Amino acid sequence: MRLTGTGTGGTVTLRRSYSQKRRGFATKAEIGTKSLMSTASKPATPEELFAALDRLGIAHPTVSHPPLFTVEQSQALRGAIPGGHTKNLFLKDKKGALFLVTALEDAAIELKSLHRRLGANGRFSFGSADLLREALGVEPGAVTPFGAINDRAGRVTIVLDAELMTHQTINAHPLVNTMTTSIARSDLVRFLEATGHAPRIVAVAGPAPFALMSPEGE
Protein backbone atom coordinates (compact mmCIF):
# COMPACT_ATOMS: atom_id res chain seq x y z
CA MET A 1 0.00 0.00 0.00
CA ARG A 2 1.33 3.46 -0.84
CA LEU A 3 0.34 6.80 0.59
CA THR A 4 1.19 10.07 -1.11
CA GLY A 5 3.17 12.45 1.08
CA THR A 6 2.69 16.21 0.87
CA GLY A 7 5.50 18.70 0.87
CA THR A 8 8.35 16.18 1.00
CA GLY A 9 8.75 15.71 -2.75
CA GLY A 10 8.26 11.97 -2.55
CA THR A 11 6.03 9.19 -1.40
CA VAL A 12 5.69 7.33 1.83
CA THR A 13 5.31 3.58 2.00
CA LEU A 14 3.27 1.85 4.65
CA ARG A 15 5.28 -1.06 5.96
CA ARG A 16 3.53 -4.10 7.28
CA SER A 17 2.41 -3.88 10.88
CA TYR A 18 4.11 -6.39 13.13
CA SER A 19 2.52 -8.22 16.05
CA GLN A 20 -0.98 -7.07 15.29
CA LYS A 21 -2.38 -9.83 17.49
CA ARG A 22 -1.57 -9.49 21.17
CA ARG A 23 -2.53 -13.03 22.12
CA GLY A 24 0.11 -14.75 24.21
CA PHE A 25 2.45 -11.75 24.46
CA ALA A 26 5.37 -12.12 26.82
CA THR A 27 5.85 -10.12 29.98
CA LYS A 28 9.03 -8.34 30.99
CA ALA A 29 9.73 -11.04 33.56
CA GLU A 30 9.33 -13.77 30.95
CA ILE A 31 11.61 -12.09 28.44
CA GLY A 32 14.13 -10.46 30.76
CA THR A 33 15.41 -6.94 30.35
CA LYS A 34 18.75 -7.92 28.85
CA SER A 35 17.18 -9.92 26.01
CA LEU A 36 15.60 -6.72 24.66
CA MET A 37 18.81 -4.73 24.72
CA SER A 38 21.22 -4.54 21.82
CA THR A 39 24.10 -6.88 22.67
CA ALA A 40 26.20 -6.30 19.56
CA SER A 41 29.00 -3.75 19.44
CA LYS A 42 26.92 -1.77 16.97
CA PRO A 43 23.62 -0.05 17.82
CA ALA A 44 20.38 -1.89 17.12
CA THR A 45 18.85 -1.60 13.67
CA PRO A 46 15.16 -0.83 13.09
CA GLU A 47 14.64 -4.51 12.29
CA GLU A 48 16.14 -5.50 15.63
CA LEU A 49 13.93 -2.96 17.37
CA PHE A 50 10.87 -4.39 15.62
CA ALA A 51 11.89 -7.90 16.69
CA ALA A 52 12.11 -6.71 20.31
CA LEU A 53 8.64 -5.20 20.05
CA ASP A 54 7.40 -8.45 18.55
CA ARG A 55 8.74 -10.37 21.54
CA LEU A 56 6.69 -8.08 23.78
CA GLY A 57 3.59 -8.54 21.61
CA ILE A 58 3.53 -4.84 20.76
CA ALA A 59 2.02 -3.68 17.46
CA HIS A 60 4.20 -1.19 15.61
CA PRO A 61 2.82 -0.07 12.23
CA THR A 62 5.60 1.82 10.50
CA VAL A 63 5.67 4.23 7.57
CA SER A 64 8.76 4.76 5.40
CA HIS A 65 9.36 8.26 4.04
CA PRO A 66 12.13 10.60 2.87
CA PRO A 67 14.61 11.64 5.59
CA LEU A 68 13.11 14.10 8.07
CA PHE A 69 15.35 16.43 10.07
CA THR A 70 12.91 18.99 11.47
CA VAL A 71 9.43 19.18 12.97
CA GLU A 72 8.34 21.22 9.96
CA GLN A 73 9.37 18.44 7.59
CA SER A 74 7.59 15.80 9.65
CA GLN A 75 4.37 17.81 9.60
CA ALA A 76 4.10 17.07 5.88
CA LEU A 77 3.05 13.54 6.87
CA ARG A 78 0.18 14.69 9.08
CA GLY A 79 -2.52 13.44 6.73
CA ALA A 80 -0.97 9.97 6.64
CA ILE A 81 -0.08 9.29 10.28
CA PRO A 82 -2.60 9.96 13.07
CA GLY A 83 -1.71 10.33 16.73
CA GLY A 84 0.65 12.44 18.80
CA HIS A 85 3.87 13.37 17.00
CA THR A 86 7.00 13.91 19.01
CA LYS A 87 10.08 16.01 19.40
CA ASN A 88 12.96 14.83 21.55
CA LEU A 89 15.51 16.77 23.58
CA PHE A 90 18.75 14.99 24.51
CA LEU A 91 20.06 16.87 27.53
CA LYS A 92 22.70 16.75 30.23
CA ASP A 93 22.83 18.60 33.51
CA LYS A 94 25.85 20.25 35.10
CA LYS A 95 26.97 16.99 36.69
CA GLY A 96 26.73 15.08 33.41
CA ALA A 97 23.48 13.19 34.09
CA LEU A 98 21.69 12.45 30.82
CA PHE A 99 18.01 12.95 30.07
CA LEU A 100 15.85 12.31 27.02
CA VAL A 101 12.71 14.45 27.09
CA THR A 102 9.98 13.39 24.66
CA ALA A 103 7.08 15.79 24.13
CA LEU A 104 4.54 16.81 21.51
CA GLU A 105 6.21 18.37 18.50
CA ASP A 106 4.69 21.80 19.20
CA ALA A 107 5.26 21.77 22.96
CA ALA A 108 6.74 24.99 24.36
CA ILE A 109 9.49 23.81 26.72
CA GLU A 110 11.29 26.39 28.84
CA LEU A 111 14.77 24.93 28.92
CA LYS A 112 16.16 27.33 31.53
CA SER A 113 13.74 26.06 34.18
CA LEU A 114 13.34 22.47 33.02
CA HIS A 115 16.04 21.22 35.39
CA ARG A 116 13.89 22.30 38.34
CA ARG A 117 10.89 20.38 37.05
CA LEU A 118 13.01 17.25 36.74
CA GLY A 119 15.14 17.70 39.85
CA ALA A 120 18.36 17.81 37.86
CA ASN A 121 21.64 19.30 39.03
CA GLY A 122 21.85 22.74 37.43
CA ARG A 123 20.63 23.97 34.10
CA PHE A 124 20.47 21.67 31.12
CA SER A 125 22.59 21.89 28.01
CA PHE A 126 22.15 19.84 24.84
CA GLY A 127 24.18 16.68 24.60
CA SER A 128 26.64 16.55 21.71
CA ALA A 129 26.14 14.39 18.64
CA ASP A 130 28.99 12.12 19.78
CA LEU A 131 27.43 11.70 23.22
CA LEU A 132 24.06 10.98 21.59
CA ARG A 133 25.60 8.23 19.46
CA GLU A 134 27.42 6.80 22.47
CA ALA A 135 24.42 6.78 24.81
CA LEU A 136 21.43 6.07 22.55
CA GLY A 137 23.00 4.81 19.32
CA VAL A 138 21.16 7.24 17.04
CA GLU A 139 22.10 10.18 14.85
CA PRO A 140 20.91 13.78 15.24
CA GLY A 141 17.54 14.05 13.51
CA ALA A 142 16.59 10.53 14.60
CA VAL A 143 16.44 11.05 18.37
CA THR A 144 13.74 8.81 19.82
CA PRO A 145 12.66 7.07 23.01
CA PHE A 146 13.21 3.80 21.11
CA GLY A 147 16.91 4.57 21.52
CA ALA A 148 16.59 3.16 25.05
CA ILE A 149 17.21 -0.24 23.47
CA ASN A 150 20.84 0.83 22.95
CA ASP A 151 21.43 2.27 26.44
CA ARG A 152 22.79 -0.88 28.02
CA ALA A 153 24.43 1.09 30.82
CA GLY A 154 21.17 2.78 31.82
CA ARG A 155 22.76 6.21 31.63
CA VAL A 156 19.73 8.04 30.23
CA THR A 157 16.61 9.01 32.17
CA ILE A 158 13.58 8.95 29.87
CA VAL A 159 10.97 11.66 30.47
CA LEU A 160 7.60 11.60 28.70
CA ASP A 161 5.59 14.81 28.75
CA ALA A 162 2.22 14.45 30.47
CA GLU A 163 0.43 16.20 27.59
CA LEU A 164 1.95 13.75 25.10
CA MET A 165 0.57 10.88 27.16
CA THR A 166 -3.00 12.09 26.67
CA HIS A 167 -2.74 10.71 23.11
CA GLN A 168 -3.64 7.05 22.72
CA THR A 169 -1.11 6.65 19.89
CA ILE A 170 2.41 8.09 19.89
CA ASN A 171 4.63 8.41 16.83
CA ALA A 172 8.43 8.30 16.88
CA HIS A 173 11.34 7.38 14.65
CA PRO A 174 12.40 3.72 14.97
CA LEU A 175 16.12 4.65 15.35
CA VAL A 176 16.33 6.24 11.87
CA ASN A 177 14.67 9.33 10.41
CA THR A 178 13.45 7.59 7.25
CA MET A 179 10.61 5.85 9.11
CA THR A 180 7.93 6.69 11.64
CA THR A 181 6.52 4.06 13.99
CA SER A 182 3.16 4.33 15.75
CA ILE A 183 2.81 2.74 19.17
CA ALA A 184 0.11 2.77 21.84
CA ARG A 185 1.08 4.97 24.78
CA SER A 186 0.80 2.07 27.23
CA ASP A 187 2.96 -0.06 24.96
CA LEU A 188 5.62 2.63 24.79
CA VAL A 189 5.79 2.61 28.59
CA ARG A 190 5.91 -1.18 28.60
CA PHE A 191 8.74 -1.20 26.05
CA LEU A 192 10.73 1.33 28.05
CA GLU A 193 10.22 -0.62 31.26
CA ALA A 194 11.37 -3.78 29.51
CA THR A 195 14.66 -2.07 28.59
CA GLY A 196 15.17 -0.98 32.19
CA HIS A 197 14.10 2.63 31.53
CA ALA A 198 10.86 3.10 33.44
CA PRO A 199 9.86 6.54 32.20
CA ARG A 200 9.06 9.57 34.27
CA ILE A 201 5.80 11.17 33.15
CA VAL A 202 6.07 14.86 33.92
CA ALA A 203 4.45 18.07 32.63
CA VAL A 204 7.46 19.67 30.92
CA ALA A 205 5.71 22.13 28.60
CA GLY A 206 4.32 25.56 29.32
CA PRO A 207 5.34 28.16 31.92
CA ALA A 208 7.07 26.84 35.01
CA PRO A 209 4.90 26.71 38.14
CA PHE A 210 5.57 29.64 40.47
CA ALA A 211 7.04 27.34 43.10
CA LEU A 212 9.76 26.31 40.63
CA MET A 213 10.70 29.85 39.64
CA SER A 214 13.93 31.34 40.97
CA PRO A 215 16.10 34.38 40.26
CA GLU A 216 17.73 34.58 36.85
CA GLY A 217 20.97 32.65 36.58
CA GLU A 218 20.21 29.90 39.12
C-alpha positions in Angstrom: 0.0 0.0 0.0 1.3 3.5 -0.8 0.3 6.8 0.6 1.2 10.1 -1.1 3.2 12.4 1.1 2.7 16.2 0.9 5.5 18.7 0.9 8.4 16.2 1.0 8.8 15.7 -2.7 8.3 12.0 -2.6 6.0 9.2 -1.4 5.7 7.3 1.8 5.3 3.6 2.0 3.3 1.9 4.6 5.3 -1.1 6.0 3.5 -4.1 7.3 2.4 -3.9 10.9 4.1 -6.4 13.1 2.5 -8.2 16.0 -1.0 -7.1 15.3 -2.4 -9.8 17.5 -1.6 -9.5 21.2 -2.5 -13.0 22.1 0.1 -14.7 24.2 2.5 -11.8 24.5 5.4 -12.1 26.8 5.8 -10.1 30.0 9.0 -8.3 31.0 9.7 -11.0 33.6 9.3 -13.8 30.9 11.6 -12.1 28.4 14.1 -10.5 30.8 15.4 -6.9 30.3 18.7 -7.9 28.8 17.2 -9.9 26.0 15.6 -6.7 24.7 18.8 -4.7 24.7 21.2 -4.5 21.8 24.1 -6.9 22.7 26.2 -6.3 19.6 29.0 -3.8 19.4 26.9 -1.8 17.0 23.6 0.0 17.8 20.4 -1.9 17.1 18.8 -1.6 13.7 15.2 -0.8 13.1 14.6 -4.5 12.3 16.1 -5.5 15.6 13.9 -3.0 17.4 10.9 -4.4 15.6 11.9 -7.9 16.7 12.1 -6.7 20.3 8.6 -5.2 20.0 7.4 -8.5 18.5 8.7 -10.4 21.5 6.7 -8.1 23.8 3.6 -8.5 21.6 3.5 -4.8 20.8 2.0 -3.7 17.5 4.2 -1.2 15.6 2.8 -0.1 12.2 5.6 1.8 10.5 5.7 4.2 7.6 8.8 4.8 5.4 9.4 8.3 4.0 12.1 10.6 2.9 14.6 11.6 5.6 13.1 14.1 8.1 15.3 16.4 10.1 12.9 19.0 11.5 9.4 19.2 13.0 8.3 21.2 10.0 9.4 18.4 7.6 7.6 15.8 9.6 4.4 17.8 9.6 4.1 17.1 5.9 3.0 13.5 6.9 0.2 14.7 9.1 -2.5 13.4 6.7 -1.0 10.0 6.6 -0.1 9.3 10.3 -2.6 10.0 13.1 -1.7 10.3 16.7 0.7 12.4 18.8 3.9 13.4 17.0 7.0 13.9 19.0 10.1 16.0 19.4 13.0 14.8 21.5 15.5 16.8 23.6 18.8 15.0 24.5 20.1 16.9 27.5 22.7 16.7 30.2 22.8 18.6 33.5 25.8 20.2 35.1 27.0 17.0 36.7 26.7 15.1 33.4 23.5 13.2 34.1 21.7 12.5 30.8 18.0 12.9 30.1 15.9 12.3 27.0 12.7 14.5 27.1 10.0 13.4 24.7 7.1 15.8 24.1 4.5 16.8 21.5 6.2 18.4 18.5 4.7 21.8 19.2 5.3 21.8 23.0 6.7 25.0 24.4 9.5 23.8 26.7 11.3 26.4 28.8 14.8 24.9 28.9 16.2 27.3 31.5 13.7 26.1 34.2 13.3 22.5 33.0 16.0 21.2 35.4 13.9 22.3 38.3 10.9 20.4 37.1 13.0 17.3 36.7 15.1 17.7 39.9 18.4 17.8 37.9 21.6 19.3 39.0 21.9 22.7 37.4 20.6 24.0 34.1 20.5 21.7 31.1 22.6 21.9 28.0 22.1 19.8 24.8 24.2 16.7 24.6 26.6 16.6 21.7 26.1 14.4 18.6 29.0 12.1 19.8 27.4 11.7 23.2 24.1 11.0 21.6 25.6 8.2 19.5 27.4 6.8 22.5 24.4 6.8 24.8 21.4 6.1 22.5 23.0 4.8 19.3 21.2 7.2 17.0 22.1 10.2 14.8 20.9 13.8 15.2 17.5 14.1 13.5 16.6 10.5 14.6 16.4 11.1 18.4 13.7 8.8 19.8 12.7 7.1 23.0 13.2 3.8 21.1 16.9 4.6 21.5 16.6 3.2 25.1 17.2 -0.2 23.5 20.8 0.8 23.0 21.4 2.3 26.4 22.8 -0.9 28.0 24.4 1.1 30.8 21.2 2.8 31.8 22.8 6.2 31.6 19.7 8.0 30.2 16.6 9.0 32.2 13.6 8.9 29.9 11.0 11.7 30.5 7.6 11.6 28.7 5.6 14.8 28.8 2.2 14.4 30.5 0.4 16.2 27.6 1.9 13.7 25.1 0.6 10.9 27.2 -3.0 12.1 26.7 -2.7 10.7 23.1 -3.6 7.1 22.7 -1.1 6.7 19.9 2.4 8.1 19.9 4.6 8.4 16.8 8.4 8.3 16.9 11.3 7.4 14.6 12.4 3.7 15.0 16.1 4.6 15.4 16.3 6.2 11.9 14.7 9.3 10.4 13.4 7.6 7.3 10.6 5.9 9.1 7.9 6.7 11.6 6.5 4.1 14.0 3.2 4.3 15.7 2.8 2.7 19.2 0.1 2.8 21.8 1.1 5.0 24.8 0.8 2.1 27.2 3.0 -0.1 25.0 5.6 2.6 24.8 5.8 2.6 28.6 5.9 -1.2 28.6 8.7 -1.2 26.1 10.7 1.3 28.1 10.2 -0.6 31.3 11.4 -3.8 29.5 14.7 -2.1 28.6 15.2 -1.0 32.2 14.1 2.6 31.5 10.9 3.1 33.4 9.9 6.5 32.2 9.1 9.6 34.3 5.8 11.2 33.1 6.1 14.9 33.9 4.5 18.1 32.6 7.5 19.7 30.9 5.7 22.1 28.6 4.3 25.6 29.3 5.3 28.2 31.9 7.1 26.8 35.0 4.9 26.7 38.1 5.6 29.6 40.5 7.0 27.3 43.1 9.8 26.3 40.6 10.7 29.9 39.6 13.9 31.3 41.0 16.1 34.4 40.3 17.7 34.6 36.8 21.0 32.7 36.6 20.2 29.9 39.1 
